[in-house]
Amino acid sequence: MSLPASLTRMSGLMLRHVYLIRGSYARMAELVYWPTVQLLIWGFFTSFFSSRSPYLEQAFGVLIAGVLLWEITVRSQIGVCLAFMEEIWSRNLGSLFVTPVRPIEFAGALAGMGLARVILGVGPAALLAWAFYDYSVFSMGPVLLLFFSQLILMGWAMGIALSGIILRVGLGAENLAWMGMFILAPIAGIYYPVASLPGWIQPISYALPASHVFEGMRAVLFGQPISLVRPWSSPPVSTPRAGRGNCCRRGNSQRVFSQVSPTSD
């Protein structure tokens, strides 16, 4: 199959979700609500303690940057899972599997919706950080592109893996779509160095791509040298996760038809 045909099918799948979001004010508000709330809470927290904490005084935006970067991972993962579950809720997943859409194209469309949620959700929050707290996450420079790519890849991988689990177990596990990234948040080193974690947790933390990103972020904000190898040291961790989620999804296509067919009611 040609690349233009694949891109056409992927854009068609994404367009369906765009129409869903555009037709609901609640869906549109949800895109920006949580990133904005998180930014405001941690932004005012930073403003209050910046004159009382030497740590925040040295790098004012360390918590704000942590919030914005973590939201990249969360929004991309939730974007993938929500787009997948919309197909299940609407009983459309079985129809997709009998069309010429290939699994890689379906996964690509889900990833595209995850990227769209990141742009529409984190973008306004970044502007609010500049307007309210006079801090721009773009002040980190070109290394921000490395951080962004690493975090969004992790979000995509987690989203596809969790979608595979939901497909295998059923909609009884749909809460994993919201729980998945928050389970990892305490050990991802978002707001504190990985070295502050207990020794037996640190190897688990360093197995996460996000922990390397946030360690590098703090090095940049505190004016310390950063090795460009560190942000790229974990992509192999993300790739097998995405593969396992995709295999799980492909291996349970029969279960999909039994769940979404009208005769199952």
HELIX and SHEET records of a PDB file:
HELIX    1   1 LEU A    3  ARG A   22  1                                  20    
HELIX    2   2 TYR A   25  PHE A   49  1                                  25    
HELIX    3   3 PRO A   54  GLN A   58  1                                   5    
HELIX    4   4 VAL A   62  TRP A   89  1                                  28    
HELIX    5   5 LEU A   93  PHE A   97  1                                   5    
HELIX    6   6 PRO A  103  TYR A  133  1                                  31    
HELIX    7   7 VAL A  137  MET A  140  5                                   4    
HELIX    8   8 VAL A  143  VAL A  169  1                                  27    
HELIX    9   9 LEU A  171  ALA A  173  5                                   3    
HELIX   10  10 LEU A  176  LEU A  184  1                                   9    
HELIX   11  11 ALA A  185  ILE A  187  5                                   3    
HELIX   12  12 VAL A  194  SER A  196  5                                   3    
HELIX   13  13 GLN A  202  TYR A  206  1                                   5    
HELIX   14  14 PRO A  209  LEU A  221  1                                  13    
HELIX   15  15 ARG A  230  TRP A  232  5                                   3    
HELIX   16  16 PRO A  235  GLY A  251  1                                  17    
HELIX   17  17 SER A  253  VAL A  260  1                                   8    
HELIX   18  18 PRO A  262  SER A  264  5                                   3    
END                                                                             
